[in-house]
Amino acid sequence: MPRERSGAFAPGRVNLIGEHTDYNRGLALPFAIGEGVTVRARAREPGPSGAERIFAHARDLDETDEFDLEQPPPARGWRAFVRGTVAELARAGYPLRGARVEIAGDVPLGGGLSSSAALEVALCLALIQLGADAGGGGAALDRREIAQLCARVEHRWVGARTGLLDQLASLFGRLDAASLIDFATLRIEHVPMCLGSWRLAVVDSGERHEHASSPYNQRRAECQRASELLGVASLREAEASQLERLPQPLRARARHVLSESERVLEAAAALRAGDMIALGALLNRSHASLRDCYEVSTPAVEQAVRALLEAGAAGARVIGGGFGGHVLGLFAPAVALPEGAREVRPGAGAHLLGA
Ligand code: GLA
């Protein structure tokens, strides 16, 4: 008996540390947050022509889309993610059915908290379950394969050459833990986030970024070029002592990538030791490197980071791709969160919902 309904929730993420390391086969330490995207799907009979169709409703925008399951045409905005996810699922051989899909979320769009990965992942889980025979849906999913499929949606349908950080963080999130991800092996180790009474909070810089139109893809190309010049497959294989051979700005980009992976390991050690002062200092060093070497900060981001530090944060930094979006701050127990800051806590990873 095929199932008639399915549902899934996928969280957004905050990357504690480890920025622009994923597509360089480095390390990162993200955690899933409580906010995310919920997708509910209901099977739909084929139309008079026999074509299986998807009807999608983005509740928060009150916008709709409708397209054939087979070879959906390209689109822009949220529709590109929905059509792309459906197309990539079909291409990967997942059995799909025509469906009416309801999308709702509470993670700000385009704000660096991975609203797009949450949408892709929730859609994947819900549509795979709907297409699977009752009883078997979702059980044997390879979550790393789903993350790679979602990255293909970003590359082919959105034009953003992103890595796997956001999708893996959403798929492998765990309550009260961060995910230490090694992008060379895709091995994931959960590091308990025992913050005591310390808090992490995000604040919106007010600036929105668009990966495709931003210099994100350019940064990725620069890292590729740096690897080629050094004769290594990725910057993960490069040695710090080799970087002098690179011209600027490639040298600075590579320096950020190598030092950022080291900071990830130091941050994981600080978390394990409950050393929040050390963690705060690492957030500050990460931000300085992202600003000065990787050049992904903006005046609005700088102002937001400064405001958090002036409010007493022990550390603050831009998160995600940069060029706007949210900034993260770490606050000691006695320090009040400044106005506009929202506390973020590590929440559960993507999961199916009872229909
Ligand atoms: C965006 C991308 C990720 C990652 C970060 C930077 O969030 O989607 O793949 O590259 O930027 O760390």
Residues whose N, C-alpha, C, O or C-beta is under 5 A from the ligand:
A	BS01	GLA	G18 E19 H20 T21 D22 T162 G163 L164 L165 D166 G320 G321
